[in-house]
Amino acid sequence: MSDSSAPRTAQASVSQGQAHAQQTQGGALLRSLTGLLANWLPEQRWFAGKGRPIGELTLISATELLPCGSSGPGPGLLHLLVRAGARPARGDASAPAGTGHAAPPTGDCYQLLLGVRPALPDALHPALVGRPAEGPLRGRAVYEALHDPRLAGLLLERLRTPGRLGGLSFGRAPGTAIPSGLPARVLTGEQTNSSVVFGEAHILKLFRRVSPGINPDLELPLALARAGCARVPAPAAWFEATLPNAPGEPLTLGVLQPFLAGSTDGWQLAQRSLAERADFTPAAHALGRATAEVHAALAEALPTDLLTGRRLEGLALGMIERLDHAVEAVSALRPYREGLRRGYTALADHAARGGRARVQRLHGDLHLGQVLTAERPGQPAGTHWTVIDFEGEPARPLADRREPGPPVRDVAGMLRSFDYAACQHRVRGHAGAAEWSRANRAAFCAGYAAAGGENPLAERELLLAYETDKAIYEVLYEARHRPSWLPVPMMAIRRLAEADA
């Protein structure tokens, strides 16, 4: 596929002399930045290794998008891919015993965009990473480049022009208009990635933790655009990296999409409904229709399959295994273990009786925060929905996120989101929250069926199993990251443990 129509997979060739020179310079660069990055990385929202000291930083690639060695006042822009490994246990060796070979690299690969200036303007001081005491950037201010509108604008210009720069490749959808000179602003509050809005026209999503393979947040919207699905913004441009000496799949680094200015996400609209005790069921019904339309388009654009017998039973066994691990990690789950297992056993029995499940590509992490709506003249909010963020659950390996699954898995995620919104209000003592959740869960399923999707309530064993699996994932997440929120998914755990499949 060409730069102008789809992600590239070509790899730039580098002579042995060039490779040796880059390796030498890269080693000096990384040595000068290691201490600064080891302190800075764990403080970032998107860094997955919080609470674990960084034991090793490995430079994978370094590309100057704007020269960093100039003595002038202007900024340089440096693109890095680094692998951050956890500190090894005491007595651990760098090579397996008796092999004589180095152990394979461990840790996560992160994308960094660093600005370099001799002097840092006051407005950029909060973005400072530090000043290297040695190496090619000695004495210069190194900072998070996305907060510098000039450097963010340079990244937009690269995306406007397909081509290659070092190990980076830039692609653009045919016929897409991307204006130049748009003001840039970084969005705050994201957990796993970074986003920059350009004017009111486009938003660039930068994946921070990356791995080989096309990211579903590029792959699926491209497929949906080809299928003519208007429920999902079509990618305008993207960029990737090909790892040195690694001829496999490239890493998706970022996707530029239309920015839906003036939109409200489903979570905000649901919270407003709960606070005002307003009827949300028409919006939930419309959201069910939108979800079914996206699923139908994905099934048309990409391969599907049918799970029967042992393959379907394997889904249930995998969920039981995840439950057992979760119970060991969170003691609050122990009283509900057997009740939760009953739902999984019901799915396994369903498979043994000849049950089947159609599987296809999915959103993978569907909830109220992943859908947007905007008021239209003469129509109430929530009448028309747009679905975004097809990355899947970022904590899962990329290969897992690209695996097909039953559409009911996305449905279960949205049902849990309705319950999550309501449970927050129940924790605060708000009356009527449980009824709100039940009504909107039913409206969503009815809307899904009305749009031609199979009624999720007709797949009770699958729905219960996937909703339980999602609730257990939530318990693990809250116990690790937001202990004060743990009562919210635990309310669902108690209900699901008593559920009749």
N, C-alpha and C positions, 0 to 999 in steps of 0.2 A: 504494500500500500504506500502511496506517496505521502509527502509531508502535508499536502494540501487537503487530503481527504481522510486520513486515519493515522493512528500512532505508528511511528517508524520503528523498525527493528534493526536497521543497519548499524554497523559498528565501525567507528573511525579507526584507521590503521595508524600505528605509531612505530617509527623505526626504533631499533634497539638503543641507539644513541640518545634519541629523544626521550625514550622511556626511562633510561638511566638518569638523565638530567632532571626529568620531572620527579622521579622518585627521590633523588637527592634533595631538590628544592622543597618537595612536599614534606620530607622528613624534618627539615629545618623549620618549616612553617608550623607543622603540628607541634613540635617541641616548644615553640614559642607561645602556642595557644593552649597547650594541654592544661596548665594550672588554671587559667581563666575559665575555660569551658567546663572543667570539672566542678567549679564553684557555681557557674551560671546555669548549666543545663538542669540540675535538679530543681531549680526554682521556677522553671517554665511549666505552664499549665499542661502542655502537650507532652512532657517528658514522662515516659511510662515507668521509670525506675525510681520513683520517689521512695525515700526511706532506705534505699540501698546505696552504699557508697560506690562511686565509679572506680573500678580497679584499673581499667585500661581504655584508652582512646586510640582508635586506629583510623588513619586517614585513608579513605577509599578513593576519593577524587577531589580535585580542586580546579575550579575554572574561574578565570577572571572575566566577568561580564563587563567590567569597566576597569582599566588598569589601576592597580593599587600601589604601584611603586613611584608614582609621580610626586614631585616635591611641591606641586602647586596646591592651592587651597581647596580645589575641588575634590569630591569624594571618589573613592574606588568602590567597586562592588565585587565581592568574592562569594562564589557558590561552593559550598563544601558538602560532601557526603562523608559522615564519620560513623564509625561503629563504636558504641559505648557498651563495654562489657562490665559486668558486675565484678567486684573484687573477689578473687578466688579464695576458697577456704584455706585455712592454715595447713601447710604441708602439701597443697596441691601442686602439681607439676605442669609445665607448659606443654608437655608431650606425653602421650600414653606410654606407660612403662614398657620398655623393651622394643619399641617400634623404631626409635631414632628419628621420628617425624614429628613436626609441630602439630599440635591439636588443631582441629578446624576452628575458624573464628567463631566466637560466641558474642552474644549481645545483640542489641537492636541497631539498625541503621537509621540515622537521622539526617534530614536535610536542613542545612543552615544557610542563611543568606546574611552575610556580614558586610556592613559598610566600613570603610576605612577613611579616616580624615586626620590631618595633622592637628587640627583643633576642632573640638566638638561644639556646635552652637548650643546655647542654653536649652532650647526646646528639645534637643535630642539627648540630654544628660540622663533621663530615666531609662534610655535604651542602651546605655553603656555596658559593654561586656568587660572591658578593661584595656590596659595598655601593655603590650608585650615588652618584656625587658630584654629580649634577644630576638634573633632571627630577622627575616626580611621585612617585618612590620614593626621593628623595634621603635618604641616611643610613640607610635601612632595610636589614636583612639579607634578601637574596634567596637562596633555596636550593632544592634539588631537593625538590619537595613530596611525592613518593612515600615518602620516608623519614619523613615526619611522620604517625603513625597517625591523628591527628585529621583531617588533610586527605585522606588516603586514604579514611577512613571517609565523609567528605563526598562523595567521588566515588561511593562505593557507594550512598549515599542518592539521588544524582541518577539512577543507573541503575535504582533501584527505582521511580522515578516518571517514566514516559514524558512527553515534552514537549520544548519548545525553550527555549533560553537564548541570546540573540544568534544567532550563526551556527551554534551547536551544536544537534544534535537527539539525543534519547535514546529508544531503543526497547527493548521488552521482549517476550519470547515469551509468548503467552497461557497462563494457568494455571501459570506458573512461580513457585515459592515462593523468594523471596530474603529471608532474615532480615536484620533491621537490627541495628546495634550490634556487628557482628562485629569482633574484633581484626584489625588489618592487619599484614602483614610482607612486605617486598620480597624476592624471590628474587635471588640473586647468580649470576654466571657466565654470563649470557646475552650473546649477541654482537650481535644486531640489533634486539632489542625489550626491553621491561621488563615484568615480571610481578609482581603483588601477590596474595598469598593472603589471603583473608578467613576467619578461623577455620579450620575443616577442611571448609568447605562449597563455596566458590567460588574461582576464580582469574580475575583480570582481566589480559588480555594487551593491552598498549598498544603500538601500532605507532609507532615513532619516525620512520622515513622514510616519508612518505605521498605519495600521488598520487591524482588523480581516478579514481574507479571503485571498485566494491565489492571488498574484499579477499577472495581465495579462502578465507581462514581464517574468514570469516563466511558467504560465499555457499555453499560446499560443505557444511559441517555443517548449515546450514539446509535445504538440499535433501535431505541424507541423513536428517535428522529427519523431514521430510515423507514420505520413502519408508519410514520405519519401521526404518532400519538402527541396530541397537544397538551396533555396533562403534565408534561415534564419539560423544563427548559432545555433546549438543545445546546450542546457545547459549541462555543465559538472558536476556541483555540485551546491548546494544551502544550505541555512540554514534558520530556522524559530524559532519562539518563541511561546510558549503556555502560556497565561497569568495565573497568580495564581488565583485560585477560579473562573476561567472562562472557562467552558468546551466547548466553541464554537470553531470556526475555528481558526487555528493558524495564526500568522502574518508572512508574507514573509519578511525576513530581507535582503537577498542578493542572487545574482545569479552569478555564475562563468561561463563564456563562452569563446570560442576561441577568441583570439585577432587577428584581420585582419590587420596585419602589412603592411604598404605601401599603404593602401587604402586612397582614397579621398572621402569626402562626396559630395553629390549632390549640396549643396549650394556653396561650394568652386568651383566646376567645372562650375556651372552656372555663378558665378561672373567672372570667368576667360573668359568664352565665351562672356559675355557682354563687358568686358573691351577690349577684342581683336576683337570684332565684328565677332566672329566665329560662324559657324553653329552648333547649339545645338540640332537640331531636330532629328538626328539619336539617340542621347542619350535619348531624351525625349520619342521617340517611344519605345526604348528598356525598358525604365523605366515603360511605360504603360504595356508592356507585362509582366514584372516581377510582377507588382501589381496584374494583373489579375491572374497570376499563384498562388500567395499567397492566394488570395481570394478563388480560386477554392479548394486549399488544405484545407483551414479553413472550407469551406462548407462541404468537405468530412469528415473531422475529428470530427466536432462538430455539434450539432443540428442547424437546420434552421427553419424559420417560414415564414408566409406570412401575411402581414398587409393589411387589406381592410377596407372599410367603416369608422366607428367611430375611430378605432384604428389608421388608417392612418391620418384621420382628426386631431386626438389628437396630432400628430407630429407638424402639422402646428400651432395649438393653443398654444403648448408649445413654439414654436419659437416666436410667437407674444408676448407672455408674457415676454420672455427674451428681446425682442426688447423694450417693454415698460419700463422695469427696466433700460435698458441701456440708453434710452433717458433721463430718470430722472437723471442718474449719469453723463452723458456727454452731455452738452448742444449743442455741435457741431453736434449732430445727429438730432436735432429737425427739421431742414428744410427738411430732407429726410425721415421722419417717414412714411408718407403716401405712398411714392414711394416704400419703403422697404416692407411695409405691403402688397402691391399688389402681390408681389411674393409669400408670405405666403398664401394669399387668393386664388391664382391660384392653389396651392397645395391642399387646402381644397376643392375647387371646383372639382378638379381632383378626389379626394377621393369620393365625393358625386356622381360623374358620373360613379362610378364603378372602379376607378383606384385601382391599387394594387402595393405593393412593397415587394420584397423578402428581408428578414432580416437574418443576420448571425453574427458571431463574426468577429470583424474588428481589424485593427491596432489601430484606435482610435485617432491618432495624426500624420497622415502621412504628411510629408513635405520633402523638399530637404535635410534637415539636418539629416533625419532618414534613409537615403539610402547611401550605400557605393559602390564604384567601384574601381577596380584596373586594371592597364594596363596589357594586355596579349600580348604575342608575336604575332606580325602581326595584332593586332586589336587596333583600337583607343580607348581612354578612354571613358567610358560610354557605352561600348558594353554589359557588364554583370553587373548586380546590385544585391546587397545583402541588405535585409531589416532588420533593427534593432529597438530596443527600442519600445516594444509593451506595455509599461506601460499605454498609453493613456494620456489624459490631466491631469497632476497631481493635478490641482486645483479642479477637479471634485471628488466627493465621489467614493470610490472603487466600490461600488455596481453599480453605474452609468456606470463606465468604463467597467464593465463586461457585460453590456446589449447588446444584438444583435442590429444591425442597418443595413440600406441599404448599400450595397457596395459603392454606389455613394457618401456616406459621406466621405470615404477615398479619393475618386477621387476629390471631391471638395476641400479637404485639400491640395492636391498636386497642383491643379490648382491655388489656392490662393498663394501657395508658388512660383510658376512661376511668378505670378503677383507681389508678394512682392519683389522678386529679381529685377524685371524690374522697379518697382516703385522707388526703392532706386536710381537707375540710373537716372530716370526722375527727381527726386527731385534735383539731382546734375546737371541737365541740359544736360544729355547725350541724343543724338538723337538716334532714332531707338529702344528705349527700349520697347515702346508699341507694335511695330510690332514683336519684339523678343518674347514677352509674348504670343501674339495671335498665332504665328506660333508653339510655343512649347506646348501650351495648346491643340491645334488641333492634334499635333503629338502624344502627350501622349494618348489622347482619341482614336486615330486610332490604336496605339499599344495595348491598352487595348482590343479593339474589335478584333484585329487580333489574340490575344491569346485565344479567345473563350469567353471572357467576354461580357456581354451585352453592346452595345455602349452607353456610358454615355450620349451622345447627344440625344439619343432616350428617355431619362427620364428627359425631360427639366424642368418640374415642380419641381421634386425632386432636380435636380442639382442646379437650381437657389435658391431654398429654403436653401439648405445646404451651398452653397457658401456664401449666405447672412448671415446666422447664424454664419459662421466662421469669416466673416469680422467684424461683430459686436463684437464677442469675442475679436478680435484683437484690436479694438478700445478701449474696456474696459481695456485690458492689457496695451496698450501703454499709455493711459491716466493716469493709476495708477503708472506705473513703468518707462516708457521712454517717457515722454511728447514730446521730440524733434522728436520722430518717428511717432507721431500721423498723420502727413500728408500722410504717406504711406498707411495705411488702409483707410483713408478718401478718397483717390483717387478712391479706389474700391467702397466705399459707394456711391459716386456720380454716378459711372457707373451702379451699381446694382439697384439704385433707379430709373433709367431710362430704365432698361432692360425689354424686352418683353418676358414673360415666354413661 
